[in-house]
Amino acid sequence: MASTERGQRQEPPKARRTESDLRRRRTLADAAAGVPPGDADAPGKATRRGRFRCVIYLCGDPHADTAELRRDCTEYAEAFCWEITAVIEDGAGSPPPPDRTGLRQAIAHVRSGGAGAVVTARRSMISPVAREYDQVTREIEKAGGFLHVMAAASGGPHTEPA
C-alpha cells in the first residue's frame, strides 16, 4: 500500500540491543580477533590481540551540545564491536581542518597505531568543503586508517548529502 502523504519521512528505528545480545556480539568479535574466551575481560589483552580500535571525533560550535551525537557514535561503534580508544571533541567552531587541534589528535591516534579508524557523526564535522574533506580522508588513509561517517552509513536522522 502506497502512502499519499508527502514530505513526511519516517526515521528508521534505532537498534537497541539487550545486554545478552551485546555480550554475544562481543564474544563473536573476540573470536574473530583471535581472543581466547576469558581473555577479553582482562584489561588490555583484547587490544593486544587484534580487536579493531577507533577514535570518535566530533566538531561543533563552542556552545553546541554534542552529547547526543557522542552517544550515537559510541553506540554505532559498539554495534560493530569496535573498541573506542578516545573521544575527541573540537569546540572551536569550524576553522579549516589543518587548524583543528582535535582533528590533528585523532589523526595522530591512527598514525601511532592506536586506532584504525576515525568515526564522526557528520561529514560536515570534517569539512563542508569537498576538497578539504578529501584531503583529510587521504591523510587518514596515508596514516594507515580510514574515515567513517556514521550518518552517511546509517541513513539516520543526521544524514547529510554527500
C-alpha positions in Angstrom: 0.0 0.0 0.0 1.5 3.3 -1.0 1.3 6.4 1.2 -0.2 9.6 -0.2 1.4 11.9 2.4 4.2 14.0 1.0 7.2 15.5 2.8 7.0 13.2 5.8 9.8 10.7 6.3 9.7 8.0 8.8 13.0 7.6 10.5 14.3 4.0 10.8 14.2 2.7 14.4 17.5 2.8 16.3 18.9 -0.6 17.2 18.6 -1.1 20.9 20.3 -4.3 21.9 19.9 -6.2 25.1 22.9 -6.9 27.4 22.9 -10.5 26.4 22.9 -9.6 22.7 25.8 -7.2 23.3 27.8 -10.0 25.2 27.1 -12.4 22.3 28.3 -9.8 19.7 31.5 -9.1 21.8 32.1 -12.9 22.1 31.8 -13.2 18.3 34.1 -10.2 17.7 36.7 -11.6 20.2 36.6 -15.0 18.4 37.1 -13.3 15.1 40.0 -11.3 16.5 41.6 -14.4 18.0 40.9 -13.5 21.6 40.5 -16.7 23.7 37.4 -16.8 25.9 38.1 -15.2 29.2 40.9 -13.0 28.0 38.6 -10.4 26.7 37.6 -9.4 30.2 41.2 -8.8 31.3 42.2 -5.2 30.8 44.4 -4.6 27.7 44.5 -8.1 26.5 41.9 -7.8 23.8 43.6 -4.8 22.2 47.0 -6.6 22.0 45.4 -9.5 20.2 43.7 -7.5 17.5 40.3 -6.1 18.4 39.6 -3.2 16.0 40.1 0.2 17.5 38.6 3.6 16.6 38.7 7.1 17.8 35.5 9.2 17.8 35.9 12.8 16.5 33.2 15.5 16.9 33.4 19.1 15.9 30.9 21.9 16.7 30.3 25.4 17.8 31.7 26.4 21.2 28.3 26.2 22.9 26.9 23.3 21.0 25.7 20.2 22.9 27.3 17.2 21.3 26.2 14.7 24.0 23.6 13.0 21.7 26.0 12.8 18.8 28.7 11.4 21.1 26.2 8.8 22.4 25.1 7.9 18.9 28.7 7.5 17.7 29.5 5.3 20.7 26.5 3.1 20.2 27.4 2.8 16.5 31.0 1.8 17.1 29.9 -0.7 19.8 27.4 -2.2 17.3 30.5 -3.2 15.3 32.3 -4.3 18.5 35.0 -1.7 17.8 37.0 -0.6 20.8 36.8 3.2 21.3 40.3 4.4 22.3 39.4 8.1 22.5 36.6 10.6 22.1 37.9 13.9 20.9 35.8 17.0 20.5 36.7 20.3 18.9 34.5 23.0 20.2 36.1 25.9 18.3 33.6 26.2 15.6 34.7 25.2 12.1 38.1 26.5 11.2 39.8 24.8 8.3 40.8 21.2 9.2 44.6 21.9 9.5 43.8 24.4 12.2 41.9 22.0 14.4 43.8 20.5 17.3 41.3 17.8 18.0 41.4 16.5 14.4 45.2 16.5 14.5 45.0 14.4 17.7 42.5 12.0 16.0 44.8 11.5 13.0 47.8 11.1 15.4 45.9 8.2 17.1 45.7 6.5 13.7 49.3 7.3 12.8 50.6 5.8 16.1 48.6 2.6 15.5 46.3 3.4 18.5 43.2 3.4 16.2 42.4 2.0 12.7 39.5 4.5 12.0 38.2 7.9 12.8 34.5 7.8 13.4 32.5 11.0 13.1 28.8 11.8 13.2 28.5 14.0 10.1 30.6 14.7 7.1 30.5 18.5 7.8 32.3 17.8 11.1 35.4 17.1 8.9 34.6 19.9 6.4 31.7 21.1 4.4 34.2 21.9 1.6 34.6 18.8 -0.6 38.3 19.5 -1.3 39.2 19.8 2.4 37.2 16.7 3.2 39.0 14.7 0.6 42.4 15.9 1.9 41.6 14.8 5.4 40.3 11.4 4.1 43.6 10.9 2.2 45.7 12.0 5.2 43.9 9.4 7.4 44.4 6.7 4.8 48.1 7.6 4.5 48.3 7.3 8.3 47.0 3.7 7.9 43.3 4.1 8.7 40.0 5.2 7.3 37.4 7.8 8.0 33.9 6.5 8.8 31.0 9.0 8.7 28.3 7.5 10.9 25.3 9.4 9.5 26.1 8.5 5.8 26.3 4.8 6.6 23.3 4.6 9.0 20.9 6.7 6.9 19.7 8.1 10.3 18.2 11.4 11.2 21.6 13.2 10.9 22.2 12.2 7.2 23.6 14.9 5.1 24.1 14.9 1.3 27.5 13.6 0.2 
